[in-house]
Amino acid sequence: MRIAVTGSIATDHLMTFPGRFTDQLMPDQLDRVSLSFLVDELEVRRGGIAANICFGMGSLGKESILVGAVGDDFADYRSWLERHKVDTASVHVSELRHTARFLCTTDQDQNQIASFYAGAMSEAREIELGPVADRVGGLDLVLVSPNDPLAMVRHSEECRTRGIPFAADPSQQLARMDGEDVRSLVDGAAYLFTNEYEKALCEQKTGWSDAEILDRVGIRVTTLGAKGVVIDRRGQEGLHVPAVPVEKVVDPTGGGDAFRAGFLTATAWGLSLERSAQVGNLIAAHVLETAGPQEYKLGRRRFLDRFAAAYGQDAADEVAPHLGCANP
């Protein structure tokens, strides 16, 4: 199963504030906020939603095709991704702009304040999926993840025109996109990924009810953080899959990306929706316990032991034949 992942490719500048943001906010002054947080730590990590997802798929042994736009500062990052089973030949390189930057500060309660510089990502709207499909011998699924909004709409429209199944993952770009664009992105998607808040926002933006959205998509996947994930299909009872217990949350950045990586990989393996969500939940737990969205390492033995502890030995036995972790 050939999966192309479209979306952002960026470097993450992750900072840690030792206090609480809420202690610095004055309720009667929220219309004129002017704050500066003295942070204790700064780590520069590889990131971007599409790149994070592709890295996660590669960590499980599944090759993927990365589609996005970067600057000419991408050489080292490209090498890193290619070493982790990511096809980067369809990444567009800008002649004018730097690779996107994500700047995020996390407080001691795991609240986050972030900014995103799009940079070369704005040129993703120029990418046509047809040549990508021709180069790799066809595409079985395209994930349209957060990216330049015009690129997201273009990719979903092209998938509908070419008859390529696609998954819609509007995520952070819901706040930026208007109702017409969100409807265009969602309509006809084989999968729709959101978290609980984004689910409500998606309904508000589209003007469609939960039932109306289920009429327009194949499968709706809603992540619930520590409560796990719910999978809904039209005319069927929702499936709830509990989360994997997390030993200690170090950094929440990239947890949702990791879930999508695991879910899509297990889907490509031909596993059930429940197993796919379980694989996604386990990778998400690894990311939450690690600083940075691409700094975790999946070892086959530990993965299966932890999977069995969370979901049972029979579930682990079903996953084991497919698992292609590089580490033992």
Summary of the structure (lengths in Angstrom):
residues: 328
radius of gyration: 19.2
end to end distance: 24.7
largest distance: 59.3
contacts: 1148
relative contact order: 0.14
helix: 45%
strand: 20%
